[in-house]
Amino acid sequence: MSSSLPRDSRRRKLIYFGVIACLLVISVFARGVIALPSRALPKSVERMTIQNQAEQLELSEMSQGEVELTGSAIRLMLTGSRGLAISMLWMSASEKQMRHEWNELDLTVKSITKLQPHFITPWLFQSWNVAYNVSVEMDRLNDMYFYIAKGISLLAEGESINRNNPDMRYTVGFYLQNKFTVHDKVTTMRSLFELSCMPKAERDYRSLLKGGVIDEEAFLKFCEKNPQFVRRLRETAIRIGKDSKGEDLPLFYLVKTREELVNFLRDNESVPNRFREDDPRTLEPDRLKQFPVLPPPWPNQAEVELKPTKPIGDGDASAVKVARAWFLYANEVIPPENAEPSEPNLNYVDPERIRKLPRQPTLIIFRQGPQRAQTFIADQLAKDGWLDRDFWVVDRFRDFSERWFTADVAIRPTGNSQEEWERAYQMWSERGRANGLKLDQTKLDEYRRRAEIYARLRGIPVDEGNIPPPRSDEAADPIIRDSIEANRRLRIYHLNLMNTNYEFFSNQAEAEMDEQMVKARKELFLADRERKLRNPACFDMYRAVLGTQDQIGPWGQVLLRFSRYRNARDTMATETYEQQMNYLRFYRDWNEMTMRRVNLALFDLMRLSSPAIQATPLYAGLSDSLLESRIFPGLQNVEPFWPPGPFDGVDPEGNLWVPEHVKEKVRMNLGILKPKAQPMAADPTK
């Protein structure tokens, strides 16, 4: 009996090893590590392997995006301790940021993203952290620009690893648009961005020098090839604050002389760029190593959109144009458009697993990213003075001592706002038709006719926000169901218009591309430039475009023609009143003594009609001197008179040109009017 025990033990061990081997073989085939013999088994069995199902559901690392081998190896080595490692690294990143240890922070952020490549929150948070929080800690603008570029590139890398993710694509575009349109140093940032697009050999400051002095021929060629870059640095006026008396300091220009432009190129020759280190004329083959980083080409991509394999010239070297490409790329992976007013289907599932709903913003706003970027493109060109196809005269606004060229040099534009506004209008119109935002009157009347049936039945107005649910007998009636659906469509239509401001943006593009609007804007731009140079010739230029209270000028005529644009928001009213107040303030300051005398004379006339005025401090201190001595002692203490402007009254239709609340807001923004003191709340304990 004793000899049978070892035999039984060996038998059990063999059985156990056999079962383990069988399970291992089954698991290998079930996981798809080794392909099943397809001839011996039906296709349905082959598709049941874990590997095949992961590929179909896009859960495998290969199907989710580009694979990074180093990160994959580290994740395999950590096995179950990856979560602990990520938590420790996240805490370490926060500490390094507080200590301003930027190089160590960069390494820590890269480690976090390598350990969690398919969890988008680390990519979104850390890229935002670097582009926004870390960048503002920098004292030098080129260092700030470096970290903005680093944050954007980090998120673009994450997008390449997480295929078909609309949120990451949209956020890359948002960073580009936001950081280069509303930044407080936007002029310098836009100029650095354009340097990133230039081949390093073409922006080498040494190529503009000959024997230690500027080579005029080479300098002229540089200006002709990069007119937007050069003009932005030379003509964009920056207000740098006020002096101790509260007066505006002189305007600041980034460059005034040719030497300063050469110095700008020299100081920023190492900005992040798109070109190889060993060959400064050749694009970096890996698009993720370029800055600005562009999305990869996608099907049906328009020819005008920027591509990582093509150079970016002066007319296209705009962060917002790069943002537009990313927004279009993001729209490729969201649910298809619907020409009828509709709400997003929160249960949407794409059978091909390519399209998905974005987390934020809401779908109807997400779709308008390309159009908003196009609006920014046109607006930036207009503010820079590129309003039409006219040439730029380099030394137009400079003294002879500050001229760059002996003779007048006119440079052909590489883009203009009028053409970009035309494209913006086309894009907004196409988007409106494709998303149920631009319905013609016939379609709206049809909706209202169908909606009136249920509205009358329930005693509610058409377009009512809350539609009462139907009774069971009403729900069975196809006519009632159709009427309820029409009410719902109208409600969604008005809600979408309100959320997107579609009508304003469409009307804006339609008005801004108009020839008369472009001409009026150009005249205002030139008048404003002369005002900043304190040239009294601007008085006639302003009157010619703004008009007077007795005669409507070109700007007022444009406002009357495009009343929907003018009345949609306070934007046009604010701009109109700002232009008027800038003109009147300069006129008032230029004729200061005359305006003081006018104010005293008006005050004295008021005294004759109202004895109560005699008791006021102004009259008591100055009026007697004015009337008796005529020498105007103390005149410097009198507030100069504000002359009336062309938009202080009403238009031909009897409406205010500018609402009162807009006037008050503009005056406070310009420092003309002090904010009203808020009354102190009563103490409830007393």
MOMOVEN-V229557 format. One line per field, one symbol per residue. ss: DSSP state (~ for helix, > for strand, _ for the rest). phi: phi as a letter, one per 40 degrees, with the letter a starting at -180 (. if undefined). burial: + if it has 24 or more other C-alpha atoms within 12 Angstrom, else -. A space follows every 10 residues. Layout:
ss: ???
phi: ???
burial: ???
//
This chain:
ss: _~~~~~~~~~ ~~~~~~~~~~ ~~~~~~~~~~ ~_________ __~~~~___~ ~~~~~~____ ~~~~____~~ ~~~~~~~~~~ ~~~~~~~~~~ ~~~~~~~~__ _~~~~~~~~~ ~~~~~____~ ~~~~~~~~~~ ~~~~~~~___ ~~~~~~~~~~ ~~~~~~~~~~ ~____~~~~~ ~~~~~~~~~_ _____~~~~~ ~~~~~~~___ ____~~~~>> __>>_~~~~~ ~~~~~_~~~~ ~~~~~__>__ _>_____>__ _>_____~~~ ~~~~~~~___ ____>_____ __>___~~~_ __________ __________ ________~~ ~~~~~~~~~~ ~_________ __________ __________ __~~~~__~~ ~~~~~~~~~~ ~~~_______ _>>______~ ~~_______> >_____~~~~ ~~~~~~~~~~ ~~~~______ ~~~~~~~~~~ ~~~~~~~~__ __________ _~~~~__~~~ ~~~~~~~~~~ ~~~~~~~~~~ _~~~~~~~~~ ~~__~~~~~~ ~~~~~~~~~~ ~~_____~~~ ~~~~~~>___ _>_~~~~~~~ ~_~~~~~~__ ~~~~~~~~~~ ~~~~~~~~~~ _~~~~~~~~~ ~~~~~~~~~_ ~~~~~_~~~~ ~~~~~~~~__ ____~~~___ _________> _____>___~ ~~~~~~~~~_ __________ ______
phi: .ccccccccc cccccccccc cccccccccc cgcbcccccc bccccccccc cccccccfbc cccciccbcc ccccccccfc cccccccccc cccccccccg cccccccccc cccccbcbbc ddcccccccc cbcccccccc cccccdcccc cccccccccc cbcgbccccc cdccdccccb bbccbccccc ccccccccdd ccbcccccba ggbccccccc cccccbcccc ccccbccbcb hbcccgcccd cbbcbbbccc cccccccbcb cdabbcccac bbcccccccc bccbccdbdg ccccccbccb cbcdcbcbcc cccdcccccc ccbbdccbcc daccccbcbc ccfbcaccca cddccdccdc ccccccdccc ccccgccacc cccdbcbbcc cbccbcccbb bccbiacccc cccccccccc ccccbgbbcc ccccccdccc ccccccccgb ccgccccccc cccccccccc cccccccccc ccdccccccc fdcccccccc cccccccccc cccccccccc cccfbcccdc ccccccgbcc bccdcccccc cbccccccac dccccccccc cccccccccc bdcccccccc ccccccccca dcccccdccc cbcccccccf cfcgcccccc ccccbcbcbb cdcgcccbcc ccdccccccc gcbcdccccc cccccb
burial: ---------- ---------- --------+- ++--++---- --------++ ++-------- +-++---+-- ++--+----- ----++--++ --++--+--- -+--++-+++ ++++++++-+ -+++++++++ ++-++++--- ++++++++++ ++++++++++ ++++++++++ ++++++++++ +---++++++ ++++++++++ +++++-+++- ---+----++ -+++-+++++ +++++++--- ---------- --+++++++- ++-++--+++ +++++----- -+++--++++ ++++++---- ----++++-+ ++++++++++ ++++++++++ +++++-+--+ ++++------ ---+++++-- --++++++++ ++++++++++ +++++++++- -+++++++-- ---++----- ++++++++++ ++++++++++ ++--+++++- ---+--++-+ +++++----- -+++--+--- ---------+ ++++++++++ +++++++--+ ++++++++++ ++++-+++++ ++++++++++ ++-----++- ++++++++-- -+++++++++ -++-+++--+ -+++++++++ +++++++++- -+--++++++ +-++------ --------+- -++--+---- -+--+--+-+ +++-+++++- +-----+++- -++-+++--+ ---------- ------
//
